[in-house]
Amino acid sequence: MSTYVIGDLHGCHAEFVSLLEQLSFNPANDALWLVGDLVNRGPGSLACLQEVQALGSAARCVLGNHDFHLLVAARGGGRLKKNDTLSDILATPQREQLLDWLQSQPLAIYENNTLMTHAGVLPTWRADQAVSFSQEVQAALLSERAGEFLTQLFGNQPDQFRDDLEGVDRLRCLVNVFTRMRFIDANGRLDFAAKEGLESAPEGFAPWFQYPRADALQLLFGHWAALEGCTPNAKIKVEALDTGCVWGGSLTALNLESGERTSVPSCQPRH
Ligand SMILES: Nc1ncnc2c1ncn2[C@@H]1O[C@H](COP(=O)(O)OP(=O)(O)OP(=O)(O)OP(=O)(O)OC[C@H]2O[C@@H](n3cnc4c(N)ncnc43)[C@H](O)[C@@H]2O)[C@@H](O)[C@H]1O
C-alpha cells in the first residue's frame, strides 16, 4: 500500500490519468491525497472533479483558492473571470451533486505527523489548531447559511490572524491562510500581491516556510507554481507539490512512505 500526494490538478485531466497510470495506482490498496485546486485554468475541470469523486474513500483532498472560486461563482453570487474554465461544471446536470461534494471537503488533513493544506499554515499554528480551524470553516460551509458565507468570503482583510477574530472576518482570514498564503512578515501578516518566485518577496516578507516552527511536523502544500516544487532555505520539513502543470510544467506525485517523486509532463502550452 502506498500513499501518493498529488499537486494542483487545475483541470489537467489527461495528465492526472497519465500520472495515476504511471504510479500503477490501485484504489483498492493505495491512497491518494490531493493538495487542492482540482479545477480551473486547465481544460478538464469537470473530468477532474468527477475522477476524484469516483475514487471514493481512496482519495482525500483539501480545498484550494480556485475550488473556493468555483463555489463562490456557483453559490455565492460571484462572477466567472475571462480565463476561467469552470463553465462545463456549472452547466452539467451533475452540478449540484459535484458542488455539494466539493463544499464538504476540509482545508487541512492531518495524519502521522503530516499536515496537508493548499497554501500552507502559519508557523505559530500547531497541527491540532490547524485541524480545528479547518473544521470551523467546514462547519460554515455545511451550515444553512453557507450561501451567505460564500457571498462575504472574498477579500484581503483581516490580513493577520488573531485568535480573537470573530464571524466572517475570522473565517475569511482562515481561508486566506489555508488557500492563498505565500509571503508573510515576522508577525504573520499576509501579502496578497506577490505571486511569482522568491525574488518577488516584498520588503520585510519571506515565504511562510522560511520561518521556523516549534514542532517537527511535515507540511505538504501546492498553490505556488513559481516555486516549481522547491522550497529553498526552508526552516521546516516541507514539500511543495505544485509543479505548474497548467502552466506547461509537470504534474507531480510524492510517495509519502518512500519520499520518491514521480512526474508526468504537461500537455498544456508553456507560459
Ligand atoms: N478569501 C478570498 N479572497 C479573495 N480571493 C479568493 C479568496 N478565496 C479564494 N479566492 C480566489 O483566489 C484567487 C486569488 O488567489 P491568489 O492566490 O491571490 O492568486 P492566483 O493568481 O489566482 O493564484 P493561483 O492559485 O492561480 O496560483 P499559481 O501559483 O498557479 O499562479 C500564480 C502566478 O504564477 C505564475 N507562474 C506559474 N508558474 C511559474 C513559473 N514556473 N515561474 C514564474 N511564474 C510562474 C503564473 O504566471 C501566475 O501569474 C481569486 O481570483 C479568487 O477567485
The ligand as a Gaussian input file, in Angstrom:
#p B3LYP/6-31G(d) Opt

LIG

0 1
 N      -10.921000      34.951000       0.513000
 C      -10.616000      35.176000      -0.759000
 N      -10.418000      36.451000      -1.172000
 C      -10.088000      36.725000      -2.454000
 N       -9.949000      35.765000      -3.412000
 C      -10.153000      34.474000      -3.048000
 C      -10.484000      34.123000      -1.716000
 N      -10.601000      32.776000      -1.662000
 C      -10.376000      32.320000      -2.889000
 N      -10.116000      33.324000      -3.746000
 C       -9.808000      33.150000      -5.197000
 O       -8.419000      33.156000      -5.297000
 C       -7.966000      33.998000      -6.374000
 C       -6.778000      34.797000      -5.913000
 O       -5.782000      33.924000      -5.482000
 P       -4.294000      34.383000      -5.446000
 O       -3.515000      33.379000      -4.690000
 O       -4.234000      35.769000      -4.942000
 O       -3.827000      34.416000      -6.971000
 P       -3.901000      33.475000      -8.238000
 O       -3.170000      34.169000      -9.313000
 O       -5.296000      33.125000      -8.588000
 O       -3.099000      32.234000      -7.767000
 P       -3.068000      30.763000      -8.328000
 O       -3.734000      29.907000      -7.319000
 O       -3.604000      30.688000      -9.717000
 O       -1.538000      30.447000      -8.287000
 P       -0.424000      29.965000      -9.325000
 O        0.786000      29.805000      -8.457000
 O       -0.847000      28.789000     -10.143000
 O       -0.196000      31.153000     -10.326000
 C        0.248000      32.421000      -9.889000
 C        1.202000      33.084000     -10.902000
 O        2.404000      32.300000     -11.003000
 C        2.914000      32.397000     -12.317000
 N        3.772000      31.201000     -12.595000
 C        3.385000      29.928000     -12.792000
 N        4.460000      29.119000     -12.988000
 C        5.557000      29.914000     -12.910000
 C        6.957000      29.689000     -13.020000
 N        7.467000      28.482000     -13.242000
 N        7.780000      30.755000     -12.882000
 C        7.296000      32.005000     -12.633000
 N        5.968000      32.276000     -12.521000
 C        5.125000      31.245000     -12.652000
 C        1.702000      32.473000     -13.218000
 O        2.006000      33.179000     -14.377000
 C        0.672000      33.224000     -12.329000
 O        0.690000      34.593000     -12.647000
 C       -9.120000      34.898000      -6.702000
 O       -9.155000      35.008000      -8.108000
 C      -10.336000      34.203000      -6.131000
 O      -11.029000      33.589000      -7.156000

